[in-house]
Amino acid sequence: MESKNKNDLLQKFSQLEQPLLDEILAQSTIKRLEEGEEALRTGQYIKSTVLLSKGLLKVYREDEEGNEFLMYYLEPGNACALSMMCTARDEQSQIRVKAVDESDIILIPSHLSELWLAKYKSWHNFVIASYRQRFEELLQTLDSIAFKGLDERLIFYLKRHLKVSGKEVKLSHQQIAHELSSSREVISRLLKKLEQTGAVTLHRNYIEVHDLDLV
């Protein structure tokens, strides 16, 4: 790996043991993804565990009509828990993963990921923590869908984006409608109501979020 990539790995995954980090540096592959480029696609057999050292990845499901269902985002220092599961079971991916920004992913061969579970306690803890974090996020998403109206789902959706994008959510009304399985007109109307409360300010190409707890 290049020196910069080594430094990113050491900083973003500092909870891992040094001998394990040395193995990752020696035996994994760094892949650069451009904005919008796919890291994983539905139906693909996954041969590597995916770690993110730079950028932002979107993990989602897509139906036959192309509608997207956001599952979660991966930030630097995260692992794709579902890639771990698929590599362990030699199964096809049921998700899609694409780069929101220019991103660097670390691809760890599946046999090494399995070997390290027994060899390194920090890797075992990291994998378990990754599973737990994603499971909790999926439960929150399911609760939003099952028990909340579209207005509350929109707020939940915007709050999730705030965690990874800051106060400016760079999504069009159509993109939000697409991911919430609604229409652009309905989403625009709900966003306008949020603007009237002072929670957001709507701009041409992005939504500036002030305080969603005002709603």
N, C-alpha and C positions, 0 to 999 in steps of 0.2 A: 504494500500500500504506500501511497505517497505520504510524505511527512504531515501534510495538513489533515489528511484523512485519519492518520494515526492519532493526531491530537484530538480530532472530533470524537473518535471512538473512546479515548481515555476520559474525555470530559463528560460525554453524554451517558456513558455506561460505567461510571466510576464505582458503582456498587458491586461490580464483578471482580473476582479475584485476579490478581496480576497474571498468574500463569494461564488463566483462561483467556484474558485479554491478549496475551502473547499468542495463544493458539488461534484466536479469531483473526488477529493481524496476519498470521502466517497462512491460514488455510481458507479464509473466506474471500469473496469477491465483492468489490464495490461497483455498483452500477449507477450511472447518472441518468436521471429521468427528466425530460423537459416538461414544462407545464402542459397538463392535459394528457400526458403519455401514460399508458396503462402499465401497472406493475404485475397485476394478476387479472385474469379474465375467467368468467364462468366456464366450467367444463375443462379447465386446464389441470393437468396433473402437476402438483407442486412438489418440486424436488429439493427446495431450500426453505429454511426458516428466514423470514424477512425481518430485519431490524432497520430502523430509520435513524440515520445520523445527522441529516440535514433536510430542511424543507417541511412539507406538509402533505400527507396522503389522506385521501378520502376512501373509506371502506363502505360499500353499498351493495344492495341487491337491485336487480333490474328484471322487470316482468317482460312478457312476450311483446308487449306494446311499446317497450322502451321507457316505461315509467320507472323512476329511480326511488329507492327507499334508503335513506341515509341511516347507516348503522352507527358509525363513529368516525372520528378523525384520529390519525396517528401523528404524533409530534416527535421531534428528535428525542431519542432516549427510549422510545416505545418499540415494542415488537408487535407484529401482527399475530395475535393469538390463534386466529383461524388457520394461518399458514402453518403454525406449529402442529395443530391438530391434523391437518390434511397430510403433512409429511409423515407424521407418526403412523397414520393408518393407510397411507398410499391411496388416498381418495382424491377425486376430482374436486376442484374448488366450486363452491356454491355462491361465491361472492365476486365482486369486481373491486379492484383497487387502482386508483389513478392519482397522479401527482397534481395537487392544487397549485403548487409552486415548483420551481426547479428543485429537485430532491436527489439526495444520495441515499441509496439503500445498500445494506450489507446482506449478502446472500450466503447463508451458512448451509453447507451440505447436510441433508437430513440425517445421515448416519452419525455425523458428529454431534448434532443436536441431541440425539438419543443417547449417545455415549456420555455426553457431559452431564446428563441428569444424575447419573450415579457417581461421576468423577468429581464434580464441583458442586458444593452446597449452594454457592451463590447463584449458579445457573438454575438449579432446582427451584430456589426461592423466587428467582426472576420469572421463570415460566409460570409458577403458581400465581404470583402476583399479577401477571399479565392476564391470565384466565379470569381471575377474580374481578379485576378492573373492568374488563370488557363485559362480563356477565352483569355487573351492576349497571353499566351504561345501557345494556340492552333491556334490563328490567325497567329502567326509567323511561326508555322509549316506548315499550309496550304499555306501560301505565298511561303515558301521554295519549296513545292511540285509543286504548280501551276505555278510559274514564274521563277524557277531556274533550270539550268542544273544539272546533277549528280555531277559534280565537285564542284559546289557551295553548293549543298545539303550536300555533304560530309563535307565541311568546317563548315557549320551551325551545322551539327550533332556533330562534334568534339568540337565546342565551347560550345554546351549544356553540353557535358560531362565534360568539363573543370570546369564548375561551381560547380560540385559536387565531382570531383575526383582529382582535382589538375592537375599538369603538366603531370602526367603519366596516360594515358588512357589505362586501362587494358582490352582491347577487341581484339579478333583475327580478322583477315581480313574476315574470314568467318562469324563471328557474325555481323560485320558491314554490310557486303553484305546482310545478312539475313534481317536486319532491314531496309535497304534501297532498298530492293527488286531488288537487282542486283546480279552479280556473283562475286565470290572471285577473279577471274582473273582481272576483270575490277576495282574492289576496290584496289587491289594490285598495279595495274598500276597507278591509280590516287594518291595513297599514295606515290609511288615512285617519282612521279612528285613533290609532296609537299616536299619530302625530298631533292630533288635537288635544291629547292628554299631556303632551310634552315629553312623552317617553322616547320618541324618535324624531328625527328630521329626515324627510325624504329628499334625495338628490337624484340627479339624472341617472347616474350609474352606480350609486351605492346608497346604503341606508346608514345614517349616523345615529348611533344608539346613545341615549343619555341615561335613562334609568327605567328599566322595564318593571321595576317594583312599584312604579307610580300607578300602574294599571290596576 
